[in-house]
Each structure stands twice: as structure tokens, then as C-alpha cells.
Amino acid sequence: MKAPVRAKVFHLAAPIKDIETTRAFYGELLGCAQGREAERWIDFDFFGHQVSFHLADTDQSNEPTNIVDGKKVPVRHFGAVLDWNDWHTLSDTLRNAGTKFIIEPYIRFKGETGEQATMFFLDPSGNALEFKSFKDETQIFAT
């Protein structure tokens, strides 16, 4: 089997309800640099990747979930894999900002293949985000 092509930057687009609250959340709280914007969309450097948010009249409050490690994980979500210390710093920043977590920061699959720190929360438009970290980065794609 041929090796997959490696992208330099991943691109994702997601719906939002309001550009200004999105700018504050991603730019100020998460520290993502803003890229281009227009009347109905805004881009961010999301931990080295391009994420575009487009105004849309959608309600994401009833998205489906799956049980993973005994917790209800939103099926549709995105996020980033951070360095161990950066994950803990972000976790502290979010807690101090009063973030309401879907899944509180914790260690998932403790002592098993793929052990990781993880947390889930919603952005102001209801998009689910997951940030995770692996002490042992060889576990990221472990089977």
C-alpha cells in the first residue's frame, strides 16, 4: 500500500452564529491568530491549521454522542493534539475562564494503549472541541 500524502496544513470549516463572539473565543481565549475575514466568515490559525468559520443558521445542541471510556463524546467535534505541558496550561486557562466542559479534563484510557489527557467543551456557536495530549507521542496512532 502506498504511503498517504502528508498535508502541510489541515483545513476545516464549521458553522457559527456570530463573528464577534467567535473572534473573542478563538482569538482571545484560545490565543489563535486571526486570518482573513469577510462579512460572513472568519479564518484562524488553529494551532498551525486553518479553520474557517461561516455564519449559518444552525442549532447544534442535539448532536449525537458515542460512549468512549464511559463518557458521552460528541460525534462531530474537532480540536488539536497539544504538547503535554501546553494541554495542562490550556486546561487551567479554560477552568479560570469559567468554561463549562462537556467532559472535564482527565486522563482517558489510563494504563492502556492510547493513554491521553483529554477535555471537551463547546464554542459559543455549539461546535464541540476536543483538546488532547499524549505523554508518549508514539501512542497517537497506536492500534
N, C-alpha and C positions, 0 to 999 in steps of 0.2 A: 504494500500500500504506500502511496506517495505521501510524503510529509505535508501537513497543511501549510498554506501560505500564512506568514505572520504579518498582521497589520501593524502599522506604526502607531495608530491612534484608533480607538474604538469610538463609534458614533451611535448615539441613542437619542431618540426624540420621544417626548412624553407630553401629555396634556396638562394644562394649568388653568386656574380660574382667574388669576390676576398677575400681571407682570411685576408690580411693585412689591407684593409680598414674596414673590419668587426671588426677586433681586435681593431682598433683605435676608431671606432664609439661606439661599445658596451662596451669596456674596459675603454677607456679614457673619452669619452664624457658622457656616461650614468653611468660609475662607476661600471660596472658589473665585478665581479671576473671571470677570465678565468679558465676553467676546462681543460679537456683533449683535445688533437687535434691530427690530423693525416694529411697526405698530402692533403686530400680533404674534411676535415670537422674540425670544432672547436666548443667547448661547452662553455657556460657561465652560471653563477649563475645569472639568470634574476629575481632579486627581490625575491629570495627564491625558484625559479623554474628553472628547467633545460631546456635550449634552445640550440638546436644543429643546426648549420648552415652548409649546404653541398654545395660544388661547383656544379653549374648546369648552363647550357647554356639556360637560360630562360629570357624572357623580360616580365616584369610585368607592363609595362606602360599603357596597355589598359585594366586593370582590371575593372570589372563592379562596379557601385556605386548604393546606395539607398539613397533616401532623408530621413533624420532624422532631426527633428527640423529645417527644411528649408535648411539644408546643405547636400552636396554630400559626403556621408560616403563610403569609400572603403568597399565593401562586405567582402573581405578577409583581415583581419587585426588581430593583437594580441597586447597585452600590459599588463598593470598592474593597479590595483586599489591601489593608494597610500594614505597615511595619508594626511590630508588637507594641512598642512604646507610643507610637502615633495613635494606635487604636485606643489605648488607655487615656491618652490626652484628650482625644475627641470624646470619649465616653464621659470624662469629667466635665468637659466643656458643655456637653448636652445636658448632663444632670444639673449643672449650675444654672443653665438657662431655663430649667423647668420643663424640659422636653418630656412629653408623655410617650412612653415606649409601648409599642405593641408587644415586644419581647425585650425585657430588661437585659442589659449587658450581662453575659455569663459565659462560661466555658462549655461548649457543646461537644458531645462525643468524648468526654473526659476519659483518658486512658485507652482510647480506641483509635483506629486508623482515621485520619482526618480531624483529629482534635483541633478545635479552633475557638477563639473568642468571637462572639457574635452579638449583634444587637439589631433590632428592627424598630423603626419609627416612621411616621408619615410626614411628608412635606405639607405645606399649607393647602395644597390642592388635592390631597389624599393619595399621592403617589407613595407607595411603600418603598423604603430604602433599607438595605442591609449593609452594615459595615462589619467586616470580619478580619481576623488576623490569625496567623499560624506561627507558633514559636519555631516550629520546624517547617520551613517553606517547601521542603520536598513532599509534604503532605497535601499541598494544594490540589494536585491532580491524582492523588493516591486512590487506588481502587480497592 
